[in-house]
Amino acid sequence: MKREEQKRTSLLGKGSIKVLNVLIITLLFLFSSMFGEFSTINSCQGALKIEGRLLGEEGEYFYLMTAQDNTAYIFTYHEEGNYILFTDLTNKSNPVRKGRYEGINEGHVRAMEIDNGILYVLIEKYNETSYSSFIQLIDVTNLTETSVIGEYQGINWSLTTNIVLYQDYIYLNAGKKVLILDQTNKSNLKLVNEMPLEAAFIDESDGILYLLNKTLQAFDLTNPEQPSMIGELNNSRLYRMGLKVKGGIVYTLHWWNGIMAVDFKYPERPRIIDKYRFPLRDFYGGGTIFELAISNDYLYASGAGIFAFSIRNPYFIRRVSKSEAGGPSIAINYEKIITVNYGYLAILSLHDQTKYMIELGVSGGIIFCSSIAVVSISLNKKRKKKKNNGEKHQ
């Protein structure tokens, strides 16, 4: 008889917790319906924290940056000559200058990428009557003795935004074509293909090259010199101002409208699965979003501040935090979030207190989170354990 009463009490406890969760979801839904569209619910937020800064010296302006192995490489404009500044990020509260590469001179860096101690730099120069672009490979394994180990000059002027590295090849979106360079011999870069495709942004993930312009296209890189198209999304609603890929999900950016997620896991039938729209209040002071970065389960957008989004569930892009520190370039290194904003470099960290919460549902772009759901799971586990112990001792 006593066992029956305990069982009934346990079932009532489980049922009441489920009812509480349903009530919370219903109340949140009514709240969102009454007060319009919200980007986040407070219980779903985390915090971006500024850990340290490096201020520009007089006459310095930081424009573009990449990072690897606790070193940031910053394209720096200076009236006396442009250069790439090296910065040690080991102590995130106190980034330290470690030297610079001065081979840029009057050039302007359009794109940078770092891999295994080699810095890939796309430089644009103006020669009295016209612009020209070229790529340099700089050995930065020793920051005090850097050297150019490779160069390719045959690039027509273009607003190239990406350098993509895959195996022994370099992919560049150069105007109305995508260039493929063989870098097997880094001192003698060879052009092996010119894909007649206009791409504003390119990215690579899992052996697939993604091109974004008027459409979003995917190319299989089984033969890196001759990519073959395996999928395309042609949708007038597609955002076309930025691109990052993770796990077959493509995230595209509109500079002030928002972020869109496209499922490309089945390239023959890609589809838009979610989008996040920036509230107008985020841009009251002007500004736009310039660049995306992905680390673990988070997507970061940098420009008029840094925005952090949870993409654990790509069907629900969930904003978790915003920091006023942000600029035209962003990189992630050892979970440090690094950005440059003309006058300074900032190092941030994300403290997401929602990662242990359960996402219960979606309505009008709002994700409902509940820590009660987590508590109910732990309570259920304890009850189950206690019951098993009782049976063992009988």
Beta strands, then each sheet from edge to edge (+ up, - down):
strand 1: 47-55
strand 2: 60-68
strand 3: 71-78
strand 4: 82-88
strand 5: 96-105
strand 6: 108-115
strand 7: 118-127
strand 8: 130-139
strand 9: 147-156
strand 10: 163-166
strand 11: 169-174
strand 12: 177-182
strand 13: 190-195
strand 14: 201-205
strand 15: 208-212
strand 16: 216-220
strand 17: 228-233
strand 18: 243-246
strand 19: 249-254
strand 20: 258-263
strand 21: 271-277
strand 22: 289-295
strand 23: 298-303
strand 24: 306-310
strand 25: 318-323
strand 26: 329-333
strand 27: 336-340
strand 28: 344-351
strand 29: 358-363
strand 30: 366-370
sheet 1: 1+ 28- 27+ 26-
sheet 2: 2+ 3- 4+ 5-
sheet 3: 6+ 7- 8+ 9-
sheet 4: 10+ 11- 12+ 13-
sheet 5: 14+ 15- 16+ 17-
sheet 6: 18+ 19- 20+ 21-
sheet 7: 22+ 23- 24+ 25-
sheet 8: 29+ 30-
end
